[in-house]
């Protein structure tokens, strides 16, 4: 009973990271298939999975094709109710769904100005007003999650959940562009990028080199801070 997950380049594909984490972190069996997102072959690679046209794409053991990470998340939670993808508490669970939906549909300024890249830290990147507003909203939602969870655990709802899956690329953006956030938010970002699964994903991505590098902002860089 193994899932097939189709992903883009690990160093850059934030949505692929989400799809992979929801399988890897909850110990669900899967095979990974790399799609040519930066090689220009994505359309051909995904043709057998039509009408899916973007990564990630999940194919169930029965052959059902599921696109969009929210749909993938709910499908996996429904099929594996004991895996702990959502918080157990009803209030926390509803809040976690809210945070995931907010991530899937919002924060366009942050996502547009700071595309995820896991190679290095851009030094001196200036967050404009729209990006700063997105960061403030994200911090508000993260604080609300901790209030609802009533816990001091390292993750948004104490135990790792789909909410942490959805915000992992946000944490990577904050780190990768050295964005201004509170110390509480920065600790959460450090927890995220030092999680073993995230480190495994990044290490696999770094095996591929790019010339030219897709996202060159002309700023100085320093090494990625994860151990």
N, CA, C and O of each residue as an XYZ file, in Angstrom:
908
protein
N       0.860     -1.192      0.000
C       0.000      0.000      0.000
C       0.891      1.235      0.000
O       1.048      1.902      1.022
N       1.468      1.527     -1.154
C       2.454      2.597     -1.257
C       1.939      3.729     -2.139
O       1.363      3.489     -3.201
N       2.151      4.966     -1.689
C       1.767      6.140     -2.461
C       2.886      6.503     -3.427
O       4.054      6.204     -3.181
N       2.518      7.149     -4.523
C       3.487      7.711     -5.452
C       3.375      9.228     -5.369
O       2.292      9.789     -5.536
N       4.502      9.886     -5.111
C       4.532     11.335     -4.985
C       5.430     11.909     -6.070
O       6.591     11.518     -6.200
N       4.890     12.830     -6.841
C       5.613     13.473     -7.927
C       5.974     14.888     -7.490
O       5.097     15.684     -7.154
N       7.271     15.195     -7.497
C       7.759     16.454     -6.940
C       8.655     17.188     -7.936
O       9.149     16.603     -8.899
N       8.856     18.491     -7.681
C       9.814     19.286     -8.440
C      11.145     19.367     -7.721
O      11.376     18.656     -6.743
N      12.015     20.230     -8.204
C      13.360     20.369     -7.652
C      13.300     20.721     -6.166
O      12.618     21.666     -5.771
N      14.011     19.961     -5.361
C      13.898     20.107     -3.910
C      14.400     21.459     -3.397
O      13.871     21.981     -2.416
N      15.395     22.015     -4.037
C      15.957     23.275     -3.546
C      14.985     24.437     -3.688
O      15.094     25.429     -2.967
N      14.037     24.324     -4.609
C      13.179     25.461     -4.928
C      11.675     25.209     -4.782
O      10.920     26.155     -4.561
N      11.232     23.980     -4.897
C       9.789     23.713     -4.966
C       9.168     23.627     -3.574
O       9.187     22.578     -2.930
N       8.620     24.747     -3.129
C       8.045     24.816     -1.781
C       6.836     23.899     -1.638
O       6.664     23.251     -0.605
N       6.004     23.843     -2.664
C       4.816     22.988     -2.557
C       5.200     21.520     -2.560
O       4.553     20.713     -1.893
N       6.251     21.156     -3.307
C       6.724     19.772     -3.278
C       7.218     19.395     -1.893
O       6.990     18.278     -1.428
N       7.897     20.331     -1.232
C       8.343     20.084      0.138
C       7.163     19.746      1.030
O       7.239     18.819      1.836
N       6.076     20.487      0.896
C       4.885     20.204      1.704
C       4.354     18.795      1.438
O       4.052     18.048      2.369
N       4.246     18.444      0.153
C       3.742     17.116     -0.178
C       4.599     16.005      0.392
O       4.086     14.997      0.877
N       5.911     16.195      0.332
C       6.829     15.168      0.830
C       6.774     15.060      2.343
O       6.774     13.955      2.887
N       6.728     16.197      3.031
C       6.711     16.164      4.496
C       5.474     15.452      5.038
O       5.555     14.761      6.053
N       4.329     15.613      4.372
C       3.124     14.981      4.912
C       3.152     13.459      4.770
O       2.367     12.764      5.415
N       4.032     12.947      3.949
C       4.238     11.502      3.883
C       5.391     11.072      4.787
O       5.262     10.122      5.558
N       6.502     11.766      4.688
C       7.710     11.409      5.432
C       7.522     11.554      6.942
O       7.891     10.656      7.698
N       6.956     12.669      7.384
C       6.871     12.941      8.818
C       5.852     12.065      9.532
O       5.934     11.890     10.748
N       4.890     11.511      8.791
C       3.864     10.689      9.438
C       3.997      9.219      9.067
O       3.062      8.432      9.214
N       5.199      8.866      8.576
C       5.577      7.468      8.349
C       4.616      6.741      7.423
O       4.243      5.595      7.676
N       4.218      7.410      6.352
C       3.352      6.777      5.355
C       4.220      6.283      4.199
O       5.130      6.993      3.771
N       3.958      5.092      3.693
C       4.828      4.515      2.652
C       4.660      5.234      1.316
O       3.536      5.486      0.880
N       5.780      5.564      0.666
C       5.697      6.305     -0.586
C       6.932      6.075     -1.437
O       7.991      5.674     -0.955
N       6.753      6.345     -2.727
C       7.859      6.412     -3.679
C       7.884      7.833     -4.243
O       6.837      8.423     -4.509
N       9.079      8.369     -4.419
C       9.228      9.722     -4.947
C       9.624      9.679     -6.411
O      10.478      8.890     -6.816
N       8.986     10.544     -7.205
C       9.291     10.668     -8.633
C       9.607     12.134     -8.917
O       8.794     13.012     -8.629
N      10.777     12.399     -9.476
C      11.193     13.772     -9.733
C      10.709     14.223    -11.111
O      10.944     13.559    -12.121
N      10.034     15.360    -11.123
C       9.496     15.950    -12.345
C      10.435     17.066    -12.797
O      11.025     17.754    -11.964
N      10.577     17.250    -14.106
C      11.517     18.229    -14.635
C      11.001     19.654    -14.571
O      10.723     20.270    -15.600
N      10.875     20.172    -13.369
C      10.353     21.529    -13.177
C      11.272     22.574    -13.793
O      10.796     23.521    -14.418
N      12.591     22.414    -13.624
C      13.548     23.377    -14.155
C      14.247     22.875    -15.416
O      15.099     23.566    -15.973
N      13.888     21.680    -15.862
C      14.432     21.162    -17.108
C      13.465     21.348    -18.272
O      13.793     21.042    -19.418
N      12.268     21.852    -17.968
C      11.292     22.109    -19.017
C      10.504     20.904    -19.471
O       9.858     20.946    -20.518
N      10.546     19.809    -18.691
C       9.834     18.591    -19.092
C       8.624     18.304    -18.219
O       8.057     17.214    -18.294
N       8.215     19.265    -17.390
C       7.149     19.002    -16.418
C       5.845     18.593    -17.097
O       5.190     17.651    -16.650
N       5.461     19.278    -18.161
C       4.203     18.957    -18.833
C       4.194     17.511    -19.324
O       3.211     16.792    -19.141
N       5.290     17.094    -19.946
C       5.370     15.710    -20.428
C       5.423     14.728    -19.270
O       4.807     13.664    -19.325
N       6.161     15.082    -18.220
C       6.298     14.177    -17.075
C       4.958     13.957    -16.369
O       4.689     12.872    -15.853
N       4.119     15.002    -16.354
C       2.841     14.903    -15.656
C       1.692     14.474    -16.557
O       0.574     14.285    -16.079
N       1.946     14.319    -17.840
C       0.884     13.963    -18.784
C       0.112     12.709    -18.368
O      -1.112     12.692    -18.502
N       0.776     11.654    -17.866
C       0.022     10.469    -17.450
C      -0.874     10.714    -16.232
O      -1.719      9.881    -15.905
N      -0.689     11.854    -15.563
C      -1.460     12.162    -14.361
C      -2.528     13.216    -14.624
O      -3.110     13.752    -13.681
N      -2.793     13.518    -15.879
C      -3.779     14.542    -16.241
C      -5.105     14.293    -15.526
O      -5.522     13.145    -15.374
N      -5.783     15.387    -15.078
C      -5.512     16.786    -15.407
C      -4.529     17.506    -14.483
O      -4.446     18.733    -14.528
N      -3.787     16.784    -13.652
C      -2.779     17.434    -12.818
C      -1.747     18.118    -13.709
O      -1.294     17.545    -14.699
N      -1.380     19.348    -13.350
C      -0.417     20.086    -14.170
C       0.653     20.777    -13.342
O       1.552     21.411    -13.895
N       0.565     20.660    -12.016
C       1.530     21.283    -11.126
C       2.000     20.262    -10.098
O       1.286     19.309     -9.786
N       3.199     20.467     -9.578
C       3.692     19.612     -8.497
C       3.373     20.262     -7.150
O       3.305     21.486     -7.038
N       3.179     19.418     -6.128
C       3.264     17.966     -6.128
C       1.954     17.328     -6.576
O       0.897     17.958     -6.581
N       2.061     16.073     -6.948
C       0.892     15.263     -7.270
C       1.018     13.955     -6.503
O       2.090     13.352     -6.450
N      -0.077     13.530     -5.917
C      -0.113     12.273     -5.171
C      -0.950     11.264     -5.948
O      -2.025     11.596     -6.449
N      -0.458     10.037     -6.048
C      -1.253      8.942     -6.604
C      -1.414      7.886     -5.525
O      -0.427      7.377     -4.994
N      -2.653      7.560     -5.202
C      -2.923      6.600     -4.138
C      -2.584      5.190     -4.618
O      -2.427      4.966     -5.818
N      -2.469      4.244     -3.696
C      -2.201      2.858     -4.110
C      -3.262      2.301     -5.047
O      -2.994      1.375     -5.812
N      -4.478      2.869     -4.989
C      -5.555      2.412     -5.873
C      -5.512      3.097     -7.231
O      -6.278      2.746     -8.128
N      -4.613      4.081     -7.388
C      -4.465      4.749     -8.664
C      -5.157      6.090     -8.775
O      -5.108      6.710     -9.837
N      -5.804      6.566     -7.713
C      -6.459      7.868     -7.737
C      -5.419      8.973     -7.711
O      -4.510      8.958     -6.881
N      -5.549      9.928     -8.616
C      -4.619     11.051     -8.695
C      -5.190     12.226     -7.919
O      -6.345     12.602     -8.117
N      -4.377     12.811     -7.027
C      -4.801     13.936     -6.190
C      -3.799     15.071     -6.356
O      -2.617     14.910     -6.052
N      -4.264     16.210     -6.835
C      -3.437     17.406     -6.904
C      -3.807     18.356     -5.778
O      -4.789     18.135     -5.069
N      -3.017     19.419     -5.612
C      -3.231     20.447     -4.595
C      -2.966     19.896     -3.184
O      -3.552     18.895     -2.773
N      -2.092     20.557     -2.473
C      -1.648     20.035     -1.178
C      -2.751     19.975     -0.127
O      -2.730     19.086      0.725
N      -3.711     20.894     -0.163
C      -4.809     20.801      0.795
C      -5.613     19.526      0.571
O      -5.986     18.846      1.527
N      -5.876     19.204     -0.685
C      -6.604     17.978     -0.994
C      -5.785     16.754     -0.609
O      -6.326     15.774     -0.098
N      -4.492     16.811     -0.853
C      -3.626     15.710     -0.458
C      -3.644     15.519      1.059
O      -3.718     14.395      1.555
N      -3.573     16.636      1.784
C      -3.554     16.569      3.240
C      -4.830     15.935      3.788
O      -4.770     15.056      4.648
N      -5.971     16.377      3.295
C      -7.236     15.835      3.795
C      -7.406     14.374      3.384
O      -7.951     13.572      4.143
N      -6.942     14.031      2.190
C      -7.027     12.640      1.744
C      -6.217     11.725      2.645
O      -6.693     10.667      3.057
N      -4.992     12.134      2.951
C      -4.139     11.313      3.808
C      -4.666     11.243      5.233
O      -4.610     10.186      5.862
N      -5.179     12.358      5.750
C      -5.735     12.351      7.106
C      -6.956     11.449      7.189
O      -7.162     10.769      8.195
N      -7.759     11.440      6.148
C      -8.947     10.585      6.118
C      -8.576      9.111      6.027
O      -9.202      8.260      6.659
N      -7.550      8.821      5.234
C      -7.139      7.433      5.030
C      -6.311      6.889      6.192
O      -6.226      5.675      6.381
N      -5.697      7.789      6.975
C      -4.837      7.365      8.087
C      -5.214      8.146      9.349
O      -4.436      8.977      9.817
N      -6.387      7.889      9.896
C      -6.870      8.683     11.035
C      -6.012      8.556     12.286
O      -6.073      9.422     13.159
N      -5.218      7.502     12.393
C      -4.395      7.309     13.590
C      -2.964      7.816     13.416
O      -2.137      7.652     14.313
N      -2.670      8.421     12.283
C      -1.295      8.867     12.023
C      -0.977     10.207     12.678
O       0.191     10.580     12.790
N      -2.010     10.935     13.112
C      -1.775     12.196     13.813
C      -1.467     13.372     12.918
O      -0.741     14.277     13.327
N      -2.003     13.388     11.697
C      -1.722     14.499     10.798
C      -2.328     15.802     11.317
O      -1.707     16.858     11.197
N      -3.517     15.744     11.883
C      -4.152     16.914     12.496
C      -4.069     16.803     14.012
O      -3.974     15.690     14.528
N      -4.101     17.914     14.747
C      -4.145     17.856     16.212
C      -5.371     17.081     16.695
O      -6.412     17.082     16.037
N      -5.245     16.434     17.822
C      -6.354     15.656     18.357
C      -7.475     16.536     18.894
O      -8.650     16.226     18.694
N      -7.135     17.618     19.566
C      -8.129     18.513     20.128
C      -8.940     19.178     19.014
O      -8.365     19.655     18.035
N     -10.265     19.214     19.152
C     -11.139     19.716     18.090
C     -10.869     21.184     17.782
O     -10.818     21.572     16.615
N     -10.698     21.997     18.811
C     -10.446     23.411     18.597
C      -9.106     23.629     17.901
O      -9.004     24.410     16.954
N      -8.082     22.929     18.382
C      -6.767     23.035     17.753
C      -6.812     22.523     16.317
O      -6.159     23.080     15.434
N      -7.577     21.469     16.086
C      -7.679     20.899     14.740
C      -8.329     21.899     13.773
O      -7.861     22.074     12.648
N      -9.396     22.545     14.213
C     -10.050     23.549     13.374
C      -9.102     24.707     13.079
O      -9.061     25.216     11.959
N      -8.345     25.116     14.086
C      -7.393     26.216     13.898
C      -6.277     25.811     12.951
O      -5.838     26.617     12.130
N      -5.817     24.580     13.052
C      -4.761     24.092     12.154
C      -5.249     24.084     10.714
O      -4.497     24.434      9.804
N      -6.496     23.690     10.497
C      -7.056     23.723      9.136
C      -7.102     25.164      8.625
O      -6.814     25.425      7.457
N      -7.462     26.078      9.495
C      -7.513     27.496      9.127
C      -6.125     27.969      8.696
O      -5.985     28.617      7.659
N      -5.104     27.649      9.485
C      -3.751     28.083      9.153
C      -3.292     27.504      7.819
O      -2.647     28.194      7.030
N      -3.620     26.252      7.565
C      -3.208     25.640      6.301
C      -3.912     26.293      5.115
O      -3.295     26.538      4.079
N      -5.200     26.574      5.271
C      -5.942     27.227      4.191
C      -5.405     28.632      3.948
O      -5.301     29.070      2.803
N      -5.064     29.341      5.026
C      -4.506     30.686      4.885
C      -3.190     30.638      4.128
O      -2.903     31.519      3.318
N      -2.394     29.618      4.388
C      -1.111     29.490      3.691
C      -1.326     29.178      2.218
O      -0.648     29.737      1.355
N      -2.265     28.288      1.931
C      -2.485     27.868      0.548
C      -3.009     28.998     -0.328
O      -2.744     29.024     -1.530
N      -3.750     29.930      0.264
C      -4.410     30.963     -0.536
C      -3.818     32.358     -0.366
O      -4.206     33.279     -1.084
N      -2.890     32.530      0.567
C      -2.440     33.879      0.894
C      -0.946     34.079      0.858
O      -0.192     33.249      0.350
N      -0.530     35.231      1.424
C       0.874     35.609      1.566
C       1.579     35.704      0.214
O       2.729     35.292      0.058
N       0.853     36.259     -0.758
C       1.398     36.373     -2.106
C       2.611     37.276     -2.195
O       3.507     37.034     -3.003
N       2.649     38.317     -1.370
C       3.801     39.220     -1.410
C       5.074     38.502     -0.982
O       6.108     38.624     -1.637
N       5.001     37.754      0.113
C       6.156     37.004      0.601
C       6.584     35.955     -0.414
O       7.771     35.813     -0.706
N       5.632     35.233     -0.944
C       5.940     34.156     -1.870
C       6.510     34.699     -3.178
O       7.387     34.082     -3.782
N       6.008     35.857     -3.612
C       6.500     36.434     -4.852
C       7.867     37.067     -4.725
O       8.711     36.924     -5.610
N       8.090     37.772     -3.617
C       9.358     38.479     -3.446
C      10.479     37.566     -2.979
O      11.654     37.831     -3.237
N      10.115     36.492     -2.292
C      11.122     35.619     -1.685
C      10.878     34.169     -2.071
O      10.479     33.376     -1.217
N      11.101     33.795     -3.318
C      10.929     32.396     -3.705
C      11.839     31.498     -2.878
O      12.985     31.847     -2.596
N      11.319     30.342     -2.495
C      12.103     29.459     -1.640
C      13.362     28.988     -2.356
O      13.313     28.536     -3.500
N      14.465     29.100     -1.677
C      15.734     28.513     -2.125
C      16.484     28.081     -0.879
O      16.552     28.825      0.099
N      17.039     26.897     -0.910
C      17.636     26.305      0.287
C      19.157     26.235      0.213
O      19.781     25.501      0.980
N      19.756     26.990     -0.700
C      21.212     26.897     -0.880
C      21.979     27.774      0.092
O      22.993     27.343      0.641
N      21.510     29.008      0.318
C      22.282     29.952      1.110
C      21.341     30.985      1.714
O      20.128     30.930      1.508
N      21.904     31.922      2.456
C      21.155     33.047      3.014
C      21.513     34.299      2.233
O      22.690     34.631      2.086
N      20.499     34.994      1.733
C      20.717     36.277      1.073
C      20.872     37.363      2.136
O      19.990     37.549      2.974
N      21.971     38.063      2.100
C      22.268     39.092      3.096
C      21.855     40.455      2.551
O      22.185     40.810      1.419
N      21.131     41.211      3.368
C      20.769     42.559      2.969
C      19.513     42.651      2.141
O      19.252     43.689      1.532
N      18.714     41.572      2.100
C      17.455     41.633      1.364
C      16.489     42.552      2.115
O      16.267     42.374      3.313
N      15.920     43.522      1.420
C      15.035     44.500      2.054
C      13.580     44.100      1.852
O      13.087     44.062      0.724
N      12.897     43.802      2.954
C      11.476     43.451      2.892
C      10.655     44.720      2.713
O      10.771     45.656      3.504
N       9.818     44.754      1.663
C       8.980     45.933      1.459
C       7.761     45.878      2.372
O       7.618     44.957      3.175
N       6.888     46.866      2.244
C       5.744     46.974      3.151
C       4.811     45.769      3.033
O       4.296     45.285      4.041
N       4.593     45.285      1.815
C       3.690     44.154      1.620
C       4.261     42.878      2.223
O       3.532     42.109      2.850
N       5.563     42.644      2.039
C       6.195     41.470      2.642
C       6.154     41.575      4.159
O       5.881     40.585      4.839
N       6.420     42.754      4.695
C       6.375     42.953      6.146
C       4.976     42.687      6.695
O       4.826     42.137      7.786
N       3.949     43.080      5.934
C       2.575     42.823      6.366
C       2.283     41.331      6.389
O       1.616     40.841      7.300
N       2.779     40.605      5.387
C       2.606     39.149      5.384
C       3.298     38.516      6.588
O       2.740     37.627      7.230
N       4.500     38.968      6.891
C       5.235     38.415      8.031
C       4.499     38.677      9.338
O       4.440     37.804     10.203
N       3.941     39.872      9.487
C       3.197     40.198     10.704
C       1.966     39.301     10.835
O       1.646     38.833     11.927
N       1.281     39.066      9.715
C       0.102     38.193      9.737
C       0.490     36.762     10.089
O      -0.196     36.108     10.874
N       1.569     36.281      9.523
C       2.032     34.929      9.819
C       2.372     34.786     11.303
O       1.995     33.800     11.936
N       3.080     35.766     11.852
C       3.423     35.699     13.273
C       2.173     35.710     14.146
O       2.130     35.028     15.169
N       1.160     36.474     13.754
C      -0.096     36.509     14.505
C      -0.764     35.135     14.487
O      -1.257     34.671     15.516
N      -0.782     34.491     13.336
C      -1.384     33.166     13.231
C      -0.587     32.136     14.026
O      -1.170     31.264     14.671
N       0.723     32.228     13.984
C       1.540     31.294     14.758
C       1.290     31.465     16.261
O       1.197     30.478     16.992
N       1.184     32.684     16.707
C       0.916     32.930     18.124
C      -0.464     32.407     18.502
O      -0.643     31.842     19.581
N      -1.439     32.593     17.615
C      -2.799     32.099     17.875
C      -2.806     30.573     17.970
O      -3.509     30.005     18.805
N      -2.029     29.916     17.121
C      -1.948     28.456     17.166
C      -1.447     27.980     18.519
O      -1.992     27.033     19.087
N      -0.434     28.616     19.027
C       0.123     28.211     20.325
C      -0.874     28.462     21.458
O      -0.929     27.703     22.426
N      -1.655     29.526     21.330
C      -2.691     29.797     22.338
C      -3.754     28.708     22.313
O      -4.171     28.220     23.363
N      -4.194     28.325     21.113
C      -5.214     27.285     20.988
C      -4.693     25.935     21.460
O      -5.434     25.151     22.053
N      -3.429     25.665     21.199
C      -2.860     24.374     21.574
C      -2.594     24.271     23.069
O      -2.527     23.171     23.617
N      -2.442     25.420     23.731
C      -2.183     25.450     25.183
C      -0.985     24.553     25.528
O      -1.053     23.717     26.428
N       0.097     24.752     24.795
C       1.276     23.934     25.014
C       2.524     24.742     24.730
O       2.482     25.734     24.002
N       3.632     24.316     25.306
C       4.916     24.943     25.051
C       5.786     24.069     24.160
O       7.004     24.241     24.111
N       5.156     23.126     23.454
C       5.922     22.242     22.582
C       6.614     23.000     21.474
O       6.307     24.170     21.242
N       7.544     22.359     20.782
C       8.349     23.063     19.778
C       7.591     23.413     18.505
O       8.022     24.281     17.746
N       6.465     22.744     18.266
C       5.738     22.943     17.024
C       4.507     23.815     17.264
O       4.180     24.127     18.409
N       3.831     24.205     16.198
C       2.750     25.183     16.314
C       1.640     24.716     17.239
O       1.051     25.520     17.962
N       1.352     23.418     17.220
C       0.312     22.873     18.086
C       0.891     21.846     19.060
O       0.225     20.880     19.433
N       2.124     22.070     19.459
C       2.779     21.159     20.392
C       3.435     20.003     19.669
O       4.658     19.951     19.537
N       2.611     19.071     19.198
C       3.084     17.968     18.384
C       3.096     18.387     16.912
O       2.307     19.232     16.488
N       3.992     17.790     16.154
C       4.090     18.088     14.731
C       2.767     17.757     14.043
O       2.182     16.701     14.287
N       2.302     18.655     13.189
C       1.037     18.464     12.485
C       1.142     19.005     11.068
O       2.185     19.514     10.658
N       0.054     18.888     10.333
C       0.019     19.416      8.977
C       0.253     20.924      8.939
O       0.718     21.451      7.928
N      -0.060     21.612     10.015
C       0.216     23.051     10.053
C       1.713     23.310      9.921
O       2.121     24.246      9.233
N       2.522     22.501     10.565
C       3.977     22.654     10.447
C       4.457     22.273      9.051
O       5.415     22.854      8.542
N       3.793     21.298      8.432
C       4.098     20.948      7.045
C       3.904     22.162      6.144
O       4.773     22.494      5.338
N       2.755     22.821      6.290
C       2.416     23.914      5.387
C       3.290     25.142      5.598
O       3.519     25.906      4.661
N       3.778     25.339      6.818
C       4.580     26.535      7.077
C       6.084     26.281      7.025
O       6.867     27.200      7.265
N       6.500     25.058      6.718
C       7.934     24.786      6.604
C       8.601     25.654      5.537
O       9.676     26.193      5.800
N       8.011     25.819      4.331
C       8.654     26.701      3.354
C       8.646     28.165      3.769
O       9.517     28.928      3.350
N       7.679     28.571      4.585
C       7.692     29.942      5.111
C       8.900     30.128      6.022
O       9.613     31.128      5.930
N       9.120     29.159      6.898
C      10.294     29.219      7.770
C      11.570     29.259      6.943
O      12.507     29.983      7.279
N      11.612     28.482      5.861
C      12.794     28.474      4.995
C      12.994     29.829      4.327
O      14.131     30.266      4.149
N      11.919     30.490      3.959
C      12.030     31.822      3.362
C      12.553     32.840      4.383
O      13.411     33.664      4.067
N      12.033     32.775      5.588
C      12.490     33.701      6.624
C      13.990     33.535      6.861
O      14.717     34.517      7.010
N      14.440     32.288      6.893
C      15.868     32.021      7.082
C      16.656     32.407      5.834
O      17.695     33.061      5.928
N      16.159     32.001      4.662
C      16.901     32.177      3.426
C      17.061     33.617      2.978
O      17.939     33.931      2.175
N      16.201     34.503      3.503
C      16.310     35.929      3.163
C      16.571     36.786      4.406
O      16.525     38.015      4.354
N      16.844     36.106      5.520
C      17.159     36.790      6.772
C      16.111     37.869      7.068
O      16.445     39.024      7.333
N      14.850     37.468      7.016
C      13.753     38.417      7.158
C      13.546     38.803      8.625
O      13.797     37.992      9.517
N      13.096     40.017      8.877
C      12.935     40.491     10.253
C      11.683     39.925     10.916
O      10.563     40.256     10.526
N      11.875     39.081     11.909
C      10.783     38.526     12.701
C      11.185     38.543     14.166
O      12.341     38.806     14.498
N      10.231     38.261     15.034
C      10.519     38.227     16.462
C      11.385     37.016     16.799
O      11.518     36.091     15.998
N      11.957     37.035     17.967
C      12.807     35.928     18.397
C      11.999     34.635     18.520
O      12.514     33.552     18.240
N      10.744     34.744     18.935
C       9.894     33.552     19.036
C       9.711     32.904     17.671
O       9.829     31.687     17.526
N       9.422     33.729     16.678
C       9.263     33.211     15.320
C      10.573     32.645     14.788
O      10.577     31.619     14.108
N      11.675     33.304     15.091
C      12.966     32.826     14.602
C      13.315     31.473     15.221
O      13.897     30.620     14.550
N      12.968     31.269     16.482
C      13.209     29.961     17.106
C      12.423     28.868     16.401
O      12.926     27.766     16.183
N      11.189     29.185     16.049
C      10.370     28.196     15.338
C      10.993     27.881     13.975
O      11.023     26.725     13.554
N      11.482     28.898     13.300
C      12.129     28.677     12.010
C      13.362     27.795     12.162
O      13.594     26.907     11.341
N      14.148     28.032     13.200
C      15.332     27.210     13.441
C      14.940     25.766     13.755
O      15.602     24.827     13.315
N      13.863     25.599     14.516
C      13.371     24.251     14.790
C      13.007     23.547     13.491
O      13.321     22.372     13.305
N      12.346     24.267     12.599
C      11.907     23.691     11.332
C      13.084     23.264     10.468
O      13.114     22.132      9.984
N      14.055     24.150     10.265
C      15.132     23.817      9.327
C      16.133     22.825      9.909
O      16.930     22.246      9.171
N      16.099     22.625     11.224
C      16.980     21.637     11.844
C      16.288     20.310     12.111
O      16.896     19.393     12.664
N      15.020     20.199     11.723
C      14.328     18.928     11.839
C      14.978     17.923     10.880
O      15.299     18.289      9.749
N      15.180     16.672     11.298
C      15.876     15.706     10.443
C      15.258     15.528      9.060
O      15.983     15.375      8.077
N      13.940     15.545      8.972
C      13.303     15.366      7.667
C      13.618     16.543      6.748
O      13.945     16.351      5.577
N      13.520     17.757      7.279
C      13.839     18.934      6.470
C      15.294     18.884      6.014
O      15.589     19.183      4.857
N      16.194     18.513      6.899
C      17.616     18.450      6.554
C      17.866     17.391      5.476
O      18.710     17.580      4.600
N      17.138     16.289      5.543
C      17.275     15.261      4.514
C      16.824     15.799      3.156
O      17.493     15.592      2.143
N      15.686     16.489      3.146
C      15.169     17.077      1.911
C      16.192     18.047      1.310
O      16.486     17.994      0.115
N      16.725     18.925      2.150
C      17.686     19.922      1.660
C      18.943     19.251      1.142
O      19.461     19.643      0.096
N      19.442     18.256      1.843
C      20.659     17.564      1.423
C      20.484     16.912      0.053
O      21.398     16.944     -0.772
N      19.323     16.325     -0.189
C      19.058     15.735     -1.498
C      19.030     16.810     -2.581
O      19.534     16.604     -3.686
N      18.435     17.963     -2.254
C      18.374     19.052     -3.222
C      19.741     19.582     -3.598
O      19.977     19.938     -4.752
N      20.639     19.638     -2.634
C      21.971     20.194     -2.884
C      22.848     19.289     -3.747
O      23.934     19.689     -4.165
N      22.383     18.089     -4.010
C      23.129     17.203     -4.907
C      23.033     17.665     -6.361
O      23.801     17.219     -7.214
N      22.084     18.561     -6.635
C      21.894     19.087     -7.987
C      22.449     20.505     -8.036
O      22.124     21.319     -7.171
N      23.268     20.815     -9.018
C      23.815     22.160     -9.167
C      23.114     22.874    -10.323
O      22.611     22.241    -11.252
N      23.093     24.208    -10.244
C      22.396     25.027    -11.238
C      23.319     26.145    -11.702
O      23.911     26.853    -10.887
N      23.434     26.294    -13.007
C      24.243     27.362    -13.579
C      23.526     27.893    -14.825
O      23.521     27.234    -15.865
N      22.921     29.086    -14.723
C      22.963     29.982    -13.561
C      21.975     29.561    -12.471
O      21.034     28.806    -12.717
N      22.210     30.060    -11.284
C      21.304     29.799    -10.165
C      19.996     30.541    -10.437
O      20.033     31.730    -10.754
N      18.836     29.877    -10.325
C      17.570     30.492    -10.728
C      17.221     31.804    -10.029
O      16.637     32.695    -10.646
N      17.571     31.932     -8.757
C      17.160     33.116     -8.008
C      18.399     33.858     -7.503
O      18.862     33.644     -6.383
N      18.914     34.723     -8.351
C      20.085     35.517     -8.004
C      19.645     36.969     -7.838
O      19.282     37.628     -8.812
N      19.680     37.461     -6.608
C      19.194     38.801     -6.317
C      20.314     39.837     -6.289
O      20.082     41.001     -5.962
N      21.515     39.414     -6.631
C      22.625     40.347     -6.662
C      23.092     40.797     -5.290
O      23.829     41.777     -5.177
N      22.673     40.095     -4.249
C      23.093     40.427     -2.893
C      24.214     39.492     -2.447
O      24.449     38.451     -3.061
N      24.883     39.866     -1.399
C      25.860     38.962     -0.805
C      25.133     37.784     -0.152
O      23.960     37.877      0.211
N      25.847     36.701     -0.018
C      25.256     35.526      0.611
C      26.164     35.012      1.713
O      27.361     35.300      1.747
N      25.568     34.245      2.611
C      26.343     33.537      3.616
C      25.797     32.114      3.715
O      24.702     31.837      3.226
N      26.549     31.214      4.342
C      26.126     29.817      4.376
C      24.799     29.626      5.101
O      24.453     30.372      6.017
N      24.075     28.617      4.667
C      22.827     28.208      5.325
C      23.145     27.838      6.771
O      24.145     27.164      7.018
N      22.312     28.267      7.749
C      22.698     28.115      9.152
C      22.436     26.763      9.771
O      22.884     26.518     10.891
N      21.734     25.878      9.097
C      21.419     24.592      9.721
C      22.688     23.800      9.979
O      23.643     23.836      9.204
N      22.665     23.082     11.095
C      23.823     22.245     11.441
C      23.952     21.107     10.445
O      24.863     20.287     10.559
